[in-house]
Amino acid sequence: FRINALEDNAMLFEFVNNNRIERARCDLPIAGGQWYALEVAVTDNSASCLINGAVVLDYQADRSIRGHVGLWTKADSVTQFSHLTINNGATCLDVT
């Protein structure tokens, strides 16, 4: 899940065999120079993407969603990450 202030949108991607596949997108005004809290809540075959606590994308897959978490930036942007939390219900990893 990523947001882009240059394109004013939010997008959800899946990586399969090293290929990025767009799964959902919405147009949304994103201001540059601001902090945003991004969250992805995954349950079985659905993913809800939130910005500052508000759902902006919902995605339904045809199979259970499982995988890894990664952080990346585009070459035309400056991005900072802070307070990554991964919670699978049983354990929680918090990286500051």
N, CA, C and O atoms as CSV, one atom per row, in Angstrom:
chain,resi,resn,atom,element,x,y,z
A,1,PHE,N,N,0.852,-1.173,0.000
A,1,PHE,CA,C,0.000,0.000,0.000
A,1,PHE,C,C,0.886,1.220,0.000
A,1,PHE,O,O,1.818,1.319,0.798
A,2,ARG,N,N,0.600,2.159,-0.899
A,2,ARG,CA,C,1.394,3.379,-0.928
A,2,ARG,C,C,0.516,4.556,-1.325
A,2,ARG,O,O,-0.527,4.394,-1.959
A,3,ILE,N,N,0.967,5.754,-0.932
A,3,ILE,CA,C,0.314,6.990,-1.351
A,3,ILE,C,C,1.325,7.804,-2.146
A,3,ILE,O,O,2.534,7.627,-1.991
A,4,ASN,N,N,0.823,8.705,-3.006
A,4,ASN,CA,C,1.709,9.483,-3.857
A,4,ASN,C,C,1.166,10.906,-3.969
A,4,ASN,O,O,0.085,11.125,-4.515
A,5,ALA,N,N,1.928,11.873,-3.445
A,5,ALA,CA,C,1.515,13.275,-3.497
A,5,ALA,C,C,1.653,13.858,-4.900
A,5,ALA,O,O,0.953,14.814,-5.235
A,6,LEU,N,N,2.545,13.300,-5.732
A,6,LEU,CA,C,2.704,13.805,-7.095
A,6,LEU,C,C,1.545,13.386,-7.994
A,6,LEU,O,O,1.189,14.106,-8.928
A,7,GLU,N,N,0.958,12.228,-7.716
A,7,GLU,CA,C,-0.146,11.717,-8.535
A,7,GLU,C,C,-1.499,11.839,-7.835
A,7,GLU,O,O,-2.533,11.539,-8.432
A,8,ASP,N,N,-1.500,12.280,-6.569
A,8,ASP,CA,C,-2.728,12.374,-5.766
A,8,ASP,C,C,-3.548,11.084,-5.818
A,8,ASP,O,O,-4.706,11.077,-6.237
A,9,ASN,N,N,-2.908,9.982,-5.375
A,9,ASN,CA,C,-3.635,8.722,-5.331
A,9,ASN,C,C,-3.058,7.796,-4.270
A,9,ASN,O,O,-1.997,8.044,-3.698
A,10,ALA,N,N,-3.795,6.727,-4.032
A,10,ALA,CA,C,-3.367,5.648,-3.146
A,10,ALA,C,C,-3.512,4.357,-3.932
A,10,ALA,O,O,-4.463,4.195,-4.697
A,11,MET,N,N,-2.563,3.428,-3.746
A,11,MET,CA,C,-2.586,2.184,-4.503
A,11,MET,C,C,-2.158,1.018,-3.622
A,11,MET,O,O,-1.309,1.160,-2.742
A,12,LEU,N,N,-2.765,-0.132,-3.878
A,12,LEU,CA,C,-2.395,-1.373,-3.213
A,12,LEU,C,C,-1.776,-2.286,-4.252
A,12,LEU,O,O,-2.349,-2.504,-5.319
A,13,PHE,N,N,-0.587,-2.827,-3.935
A,13,PHE,CA,C,0.121,-3.707,-4.845
A,13,PHE,C,C,0.327,-5.080,-4.225
A,13,PHE,O,O,0.328,-5.242,-3.004
A,14,GLU,N,N,0.498,-6.045,-5.086
A,14,GLU,CA,C,0.940,-7.378,-4.691
A,14,GLU,C,C,2.154,-7.706,-5.548
A,14,GLU,O,O,2.191,-7.384,-6.736
A,15,PHE,N,N,3.138,-8.342,-4.944
A,15,PHE,CA,C,4.307,-8.786,-5.686
A,15,PHE,C,C,4.219,-10.291,-5.865
A,15,PHE,O,O,4.111,-11.039,-4.893
A,16,VAL,N,N,4.267,-10.733,-7.131
A,16,VAL,CA,C,4.211,-12.149,-7.470
A,16,VAL,C,C,5.360,-12.444,-8.424
A,16,VAL,O,O,5.450,-11.857,-9.502
A,17,ASN,N,N,6.240,-13.359,-8.020
A,17,ASN,CA,C,7.401,-13.720,-8.845
A,17,ASN,C,C,8.187,-12.487,-9.279
A,17,ASN,O,O,8.570,-12.361,-10.443
A,18,ASN,N,N,8.424,-11.571,-8.325
A,18,ASN,CA,C,9.187,-10.342,-8.550
A,18,ASN,C,C,8.502,-9.343,-9.476
A,18,ASN,O,O,9.154,-8.429,-9.979
A,19,ASN,N,N,7.214,-9.498,-9.709
A,19,ASN,CA,C,6.456,-8.557,-10.528
A,19,ASN,C,C,5.428,-7.849,-9.661
A,19,ASN,O,O,4.712,-8.486,-8.888
A,20,ARG,N,N,5.358,-6.526,-9.794
A,20,ARG,CA,C,4.402,-5.727,-9.041
A,20,ARG,C,C,3.076,-5.697,-9.793
A,20,ARG,O,O,3.034,-5.356,-10.975
A,21,ILE,N,N,1.992,-6.055,-9.104
A,21,ILE,CA,C,0.664,-6.092,-9.700
A,21,ILE,C,C,-0.233,-5.141,-8.919
A,21,ILE,O,O,-0.357,-5.265,-7.700
A,22,GLU,N,N,-0.853,-4.203,-9.604
A,22,GLU,CA,C,-1.779,-3.278,-8.944
A,22,GLU,C,C,-3.078,-4.011,-8.639
A,22,GLU,O,O,-3.674,-4.618,-9.528
A,23,ARG,N,N,-3.517,-3.957,-7.383
A,23,ARG,CA,C,-4.749,-4.633,-6.970
A,23,ARG,C,C,-5.897,-3.668,-6.708
A,23,ARG,O,O,-7.059,-4.039,-6.876
A,24,ALA,N,N,-5.595,-2.433,-6.299
A,24,ALA,CA,C,-6.650,-1.442,-6.042
A,24,ALA,C,C,-6.030,-0.054,-6.105
A,24,ALA,O,O,-4.838,0.124,-5.856
A,25,ARG,N,N,-6.873,0.933,-6.447
A,25,ARG,CA,C,-6.404,2.318,-6.568
A,25,ARG,C,C,-7.563,3.264,-6.311
A,25,ARG,O,O,-8.717,2.942,-6.595
A,26,CYS,N,N,-7.247,4.438,-5.771
A,26,CYS,CA,C,-8.241,5.502,-5.670
A,26,CYS,C,C,-7.532,6.846,-5.798
A,26,CYS,O,O,-6.391,7.011,-5.366
A,27,ASP,N,N,-8.231,7.796,-6.397
A,27,ASP,CA,C,-7.726,9.166,-6.472
A,27,ASP,C,C,-8.019,9.833,-5.130
A,27,ASP,O,O,-9.113,9.715,-4.578
A,28,LEU,N,N,-7.011,10.535,-4.624
A,28,LEU,CA,C,-7.114,11.090,-3.283
A,28,LEU,C,C,-6.109,12.220,-3.152
A,28,LEU,O,O,-4.937,12.018,-3.471
A,29,PRO,N,N,-6.514,13.407,-2.695
A,29,PRO,CA,C,-5.527,14.472,-2.527
A,29,PRO,C,C,-4.537,14.122,-1.407
A,29,PRO,O,O,-4.937,13.876,-0.269
A,30,ILE,N,N,-3.262,14.102,-1.740
A,30,ILE,CA,C,-2.185,13.806,-0.794
A,30,ILE,C,C,-1.254,15.013,-0.781
A,30,ILE,O,O,-0.653,15.342,-1.803
A,31,ALA,N,N,-1.132,15.661,0.348
A,31,ALA,CA,C,-0.272,16.840,0.463
A,31,ALA,C,C,1.166,16.415,0.716
A,31,ALA,O,O,1.422,15.549,1.553
A,32,GLY,N,N,2.094,17.015,0.004
A,32,GLY,CA,C,3.504,16.770,0.246
A,32,GLY,C,C,3.937,17.430,1.546
A,32,GLY,O,O,3.298,18.374,2.009
A,33,GLY,N,N,5.016,16.938,2.132
A,33,GLY,CA,C,5.560,17.544,3.334
A,33,GLY,C,C,4.786,17.255,4.603
A,33,GLY,O,O,4.996,17.926,5.614
A,34,GLN,N,N,3.886,16.264,4.579
A,34,GLN,CA,C,3.109,15.903,5.760
A,34,GLN,C,C,3.339,14.443,6.111
A,34,GLN,O,O,3.669,13.628,5.249
A,35,TRP,N,N,3.159,14.124,7.388
A,35,TRP,CA,C,3.203,12.743,7.847
A,35,TRP,C,C,1.822,12.134,7.699
A,35,TRP,O,O,0.815,12.787,7.976
A,36,TYR,N,N,1.773,10.876,7.261
A,36,TYR,CA,C,0.531,10.122,7.166
A,36,TYR,C,C,0.737,8.776,7.852
A,36,TYR,O,O,1.802,8.169,7.736
A,37,ALA,N,N,-0.277,8.319,8.561
A,37,ALA,CA,C,-0.251,6.983,9.158
A,37,ALA,C,C,-0.927,6.034,8.178
A,37,ALA,O,O,-2.127,6.148,7.929
A,38,LEU,N,N,-0.159,5.092,7.616
A,38,LEU,CA,C,-0.693,4.103,6.686
A,38,LEU,C,C,-0.884,2.794,7.428
A,38,LEU,O,O,-0.050,2.404,8.245
A,39,GLU,N,N,-1.981,2.121,7.140
A,39,GLU,CA,C,-2.279,0.852,7.795
A,39,GLU,C,C,-2.936,-0.078,6.784
A,39,GLU,O,O,-3.753,0.350,5.969
A,40,VAL,N,N,-2.572,-1.345,6.844
A,40,VAL,CA,C,-3.229,-2.370,6.045
A,40,VAL,C,C,-3.710,-3.446,7.009
A,40,VAL,O,O,-2.912,-4.046,7.729
A,41,ALA,N,N,-5.007,-3.686,7.019
A,41,ALA,CA,C,-5.594,-4.728,7.862
A,41,ALA,C,C,-5.997,-5.883,6.951
A,41,ALA,O,O,-6.841,-5.721,6.069
A,42,VAL,N,N,-5.388,-7.051,7.167
A,42,VAL,CA,C,-5.641,-8.221,6.329
A,42,VAL,C,C,-6.370,-9.273,7.141
A,42,VAL,O,O,-5.950,-9.624,8.243
A,43,THR,N,N,-7.468,-9.773,6.587
A,43,THR,CA,C,-8.234,-10.856,7.190
A,43,THR,C,C,-8.610,-11.831,6.087
A,43,THR,O,O,-9.365,-11.487,5.178
A,44,ASP,N,N,-8.084,-13.052,6.167
A,44,ASP,CA,C,-8.349,-14.106,5.194
A,44,ASP,C,C,-8.086,-13.624,3.767
A,44,ASP,O,O,-6.929,-13.567,3.349
A,45,ASN,N,N,-9.133,-13.275,3.006
A,45,ASN,CA,C,-8.931,-12.876,1.619
A,45,ASN,C,C,-9.232,-11.395,1.368
A,45,ASN,O,O,-9.406,-10.991,0.219
A,46,SER,N,N,-9.294,-10.591,2.418
A,46,SER,CA,C,-9.580,-9.170,2.224
A,46,SER,C,C,-8.500,-8.300,2.847
A,46,SER,O,O,-7.865,-8.669,3.835
A,47,ALA,N,N,-8.311,-7.136,2.242
A,47,ALA,CA,C,-7.358,-6.154,2.752
A,47,ALA,C,C,-8.044,-4.791,2.767
A,47,ALA,O,O,-8.615,-4.363,1.765
A,48,SER,N,N,-7.982,-4.123,3.902
A,48,SER,CA,C,-8.477,-2.756,4.016
A,48,SER,C,C,-7.275,-1.850,4.224
A,48,SER,O,O,-6.435,-2.110,5.086
A,49,CYS,N,N,-7.196,-0.790,3.437
A,49,CYS,CA,C,-6.074,0.151,3.510
A,49,CYS,C,C,-6.579,1.455,4.109
A,49,CYS,O,O,-7.569,2.023,3.645
A,50,LEU,N,N,-5.894,1.919,5.135
A,50,LEU,CA,C,-6.315,3.108,5.864
A,50,LEU,C,C,-5.230,4.179,5.829
A,50,LEU,O,O,-4.035,3.882,5.842
A,51,ILE,N,N,-5.674,5.421,5.787
A,51,ILE,CA,C,-4.790,6.576,5.929
A,51,ILE,C,C,-5.310,7.381,7.109
A,51,ILE,O,O,-6.462,7.815,7.117
A,52,ASN,N,N,-4.455,7.579,8.106
A,52,ASN,CA,C,-4.833,8.309,9.326
A,52,ASN,C,C,-6.135,7.777,9.923
A,52,ASN,O,O,-6.965,8.549,10.403
A,53,GLY,N,N,-6.311,6.445,9.891
A,53,GLY,CA,C,-7.460,5.805,10.509
A,53,GLY,C,C,-8.705,5.686,9.650
A,53,GLY,O,O,-9.672,5.050,10.069
A,54,ALA,N,N,-8.714,6.277,8.463
A,54,ALA,CA,C,-9.882,6.219,7.585
A,54,ALA,C,C,-9.637,5.241,6.435
A,54,ALA,O,O,-8.597,5.299,5.779
A,55,VAL,N,N,-10.585,4.351,6.195
A,55,VAL,CA,C,-10.459,3.381,5.099
A,55,VAL,C,C,-10.557,4.110,3.771
A,55,VAL,O,O,-11.510,4.853,3.534
A,56,VAL,N,N,-9.566,3.898,2.898
A,56,VAL,CA,C,-9.581,4.506,1.566
A,56,VAL,C,C,-9.657,3.456,0.464
A,56,VAL,O,O,-10.073,3.769,-0.652
A,57,LEU,N,N,-9.263,2.213,0.753
A,57,LEU,CA,C,-9.333,1.126,-0.225
A,57,LEU,C,C,-9.753,-0.160,0.459
A,57,LEU,O,O,-9.315,-0.448,1.573
A,58,ASP,N,N,-10.598,-0.932,-0.199
A,58,ASP,CA,C,-10.927,-2.288,0.221
A,58,ASP,C,C,-10.661,-3.206,-0.964
A,58,ASP,O,O,-11.038,-2.899,-2.095
A,59,TYR,N,N,-10.015,-4.323,-0.700
A,59,TYR,CA,C,-9.681,-5.270,-1.765
A,59,TYR,C,C,-10.094,-6.672,-1.341
A,59,TYR,O,O,-9.819,-7.090,-0.217
A,60,GLN,N,N,-10.750,-7.394,-2.236
A,60,GLN,CA,C,-11.140,-8.781,-2.011
A,60,GLN,C,C,-10.380,-9.656,-3.002
A,60,GLN,O,O,-10.535,-9.502,-4.214
A,61,ALA,N,N,-9.564,-10.568,-2.494
A,61,ALA,CA,C,-8.805,-11.485,-3.341
A,61,ALA,C,C,-9.597,-12.769,-3.540
A,61,ALA,O,O,-10.548,-13.041,-2.807
A,62,ASP,N,N,-9.201,-13.553,-4.530
A,62,ASP,CA,C,-9.868,-14.820,-4.784
A,62,ASP,C,C,-9.242,-15.974,-4.000
A,62,ASP,O,O,-9.578,-17.138,-4.218
A,63,ARG,N,N,-8.332,-15.639,-3.091
A,63,ARG,CA,C,-7.658,-16.628,-2.261
A,63,ARG,C,C,-7.219,-15.952,-0.969
A,63,ARG,O,O,-7.307,-14.730,-0.845
A,64,SER,N,N,-6.758,-16.721,-0.031
A,64,SER,CA,C,-6.261,-16.169,1.224
A,64,SER,C,C,-5.041,-15.289,0.961
A,64,SER,O,O,-4.176,-15.644,0.160
A,65,ILE,N,N,-4.974,-14.145,1.634
A,65,ILE,CA,C,-3.851,-13.222,1.477
A,65,ILE,C,C,-2.807,-13.553,2.533
A,65,ILE,O,O,-3.087,-13.511,3.731
A,66,ARG,N,N,-1.616,-13.878,2.085
A,66,ARG,CA,C,-0.495,-14.179,2.972
A,66,ARG,C,C,0.760,-13.628,2.325
A,66,ARG,O,O,0.795,-13.420,1.112
A,67,GLY,N,N,1.789,-13.389,3.121
A,67,GLY,CA,C,3.016,-12.928,2.503
A,67,GLY,C,C,3.930,-12.195,3.438
A,67,GLY,O,O,4.054,-12.529,4.617
A,68,HIS,N,N,4.567,-11.189,2.891
A,68,HIS,CA,C,5.611,-10.449,3.582
A,68,HIS,C,C,5.276,-8.967,3.581
A,68,HIS,O,O,4.397,-8.513,2.849
A,69,VAL,N,N,5.987,-8.225,4.411
A,69,VAL,CA,C,5.851,-6.776,4.481
A,69,VAL,C,C,7.147,-6.161,4.000
A,69,VAL,O,O,8.228,-6.612,4.378
A,70,GLY,N,N,7.051,-5.132,3.167
A,70,GLY,CA,C,8.250,-4.448,2.682
A,70,GLY,C,C,8.014,-2.952,2.621
A,70,GLY,O,O,6.872,-2.502,2.530
A,71,LEU,N,N,9.083,-2.186,2.672
A,71,LEU,CA,C,9.028,-0.734,2.540
A,71,LEU,C,C,9.802,-0.333,1.298
A,71,LEU,O,O,10.890,-0.851,1.047
A,72,TRP,N,N,9.243,0.594,0.512
A,72,TRP,CA,C,9.941,1.068,-0.678
A,72,TRP,C,C,9.499,2.488,-0.982
A,72,TRP,O,O,8.458,2.946,-0.512
A,73,THR,N,N,10.309,3.176,-1.777
A,73,THR,CA,C,9.979,4.526,-2.225
A,73,THR,C,C,10.204,4.615,-3.722
A,73,THR,O,O,10.941,3.817,-4.301
A,74,LYS,N,N,9.569,5.582,-4.334
A,74,LYS,CA,C,9.796,5.844,-5.755
A,74,LYS,C,C,11.005,6.767,-5.886
A,74,LYS,O,O,11.335,7.512,-4.963
A,75,ALA,N,N,11.649,6.709,-7.023
A,75,ALA,CA,C,12.852,7.505,-7.247
A,75,ALA,C,C,12.566,9.003,-7.275
A,75,ALA,O,O,13.472,9.802,-7.034
A,76,ASP,N,N,11.319,9.405,-7.565
A,76,ASP,CA,C,11.003,10.832,-7.682
A,76,ASP,C,C,10.427,11.413,-6.390
A,76,ASP,O,O,9.803,12.474,-6.417
A,77,SER,N,N,10.629,10.727,-5.255
A,77,SER,CA,C,10.063,11.227,-4.008
A,77,SER,C,C,11.041,11.056,-2.852
A,77,SER,O,O,11.975,10.256,-2.907
A,78,VAL,N,N,10.794,11.829,-1.816
A,78,VAL,CA,C,11.545,11.687,-0.570
A,78,VAL,C,C,10.564,11.162,0.455
A,78,VAL,O,O,9.527,11.777,0.704
A,79,THR,N,N,10.886,10.030,1.049
A,79,THR,CA,C,9.974,9.368,1.968
A,79,THR,C,C,10.704,8.997,3.241
A,79,THR,O,O,11.847,8.542,3.202
A,80,GLN,N,N,10.045,9.193,4.368
A,80,GLN,CA,C,10.587,8.774,5.654
A,80,GLN,C,C,9.620,7.790,6.281
A,80,GLN,O,O,8.404,7.932,6.154
A,81,PHE,N,N,10.169,6.786,6.960
A,81,PHE,CA,C,9.350,5.785,7.639
A,81,PHE,C,C,9.618,5.878,9.132
A,81,PHE,O,O,10.752,6.096,9.558
A,82,SER,N,N,8.569,5.712,9.916
A,82,SER,CA,C,8.706,5.738,11.360
A,82,SER,C,C,7.649,4.824,11.971
A,82,SER,O,O,6.515,4.780,11.495
A,83,HIS,N,N,8.017,4.094,13.025
A,83,HIS,CA,C,7.084,3.279,13.802
A,83,HIS,C,C,6.372,2.216,12.976
A,83,HIS,O,O,5.147,2.253,12.857
A,84,LEU,N,N,7.096,1.290,12.415
A,84,LEU,CA,C,6.514,0.151,11.717
A,84,LEU,C,C,6.054,-0.878,12.747
A,84,LEU,O,O,6.847,-1.335,13.570
A,85,THR,N,N,4.795,-1.235,12.699
A,85,THR,CA,C,4.241,-2.249,13.594
A,85,THR,C,C,3.607,-3.345,12.758
A,85,THR,O,O,2.803,-3.070,11.867
A,86,ILE,N,N,3.970,-4.587,13.044
A,86,ILE,CA,C,3.380,-5.744,12.383
A,86,ILE,C,C,2.743,-6.593,13.465
A,86,ILE,O,O,3.423,-7.044,14.386
A,87,ASN,N,N,1.446,-6.811,13.359
A,87,ASN,CA,C,0.703,-7.535,14.381
A,87,ASN,C,C,-0.072,-8.668,13.717
A,87,ASN,O,O,-0.951,-8.422,12.892
A,88,ASN,N,N,0.255,-9.914,14.079
A,88,ASN,CA,C,-0.458,-11.051,13.491
A,88,ASN,C,C,-1.485,-11.636,14.443
A,88,ASN,O,O,-1.940,-12.761,14.236
A,89,GLY,N,N,-1.851,-10.922,15.451
A,89,GLY,CA,C,-2.844,-11.385,16.406
A,89,GLY,C,C,-2.238,-12.086,17.607
A,89,GLY,O,O,-2.727,-11.941,18.728
A,90,ALA,N,N,-1.175,-12.847,17.380
A,90,ALA,CA,C,-0.516,-13.566,18.490
A,90,ALA,C,C,0.722,-12.828,18.975
A,90,ALA,O,O,1.002,-12.790,20.173
A,91,THR,N,N,1.463,-12.242,18.037
A,91,THR,CA,C,2.672,-11.516,18.400
A,91,THR,C,C,2.660,-10.174,17.686
A,91,THR,O,O,1.953,-9.986,16.696
A,92,CYS,N,N,3.442,-9.261,18.197
A,92,CYS,CA,C,3.508,-7.916,17.625
A,92,CYS,C,C,4.979,-7.500,17.529
A,92,CYS,O,O,5.726,-7.600,18.503
A,93,LEU,N,N,5.381,-7.037,16.353
A,93,LEU,CA,C,6.719,-6.505,16.138
A,93,LEU,C,C,6.598,-5.010,15.938
A,93,LEU,O,O,5.870,-4.560,15.053
A,94,ASP,N,N,7.297,-4.238,16.743
A,94,ASP,CA,C,7.246,-2.781,16.636
A,94,ASP,C,C,8.661,-2.279,16.423
A,94,ASP,O,O,9.530,-2.481,17.271
A,95,VAL,N,N,8.898,-1.619,15.284
A,95,VAL,CA,C,10.212,-1.090,14.950
A,95,VAL,C,C,10.100,0.425,14.900
A,95,VAL,O,O,9.297,0.959,14.135
A,96,THR,N,N,10.882,1.114,15.693
A,96,THR,CA,C,10.839,2.566,15.725
A,96,THR,C,C,12.061,3.136,15.051
A,96,THR,O,O,12.211,4.356,14.974
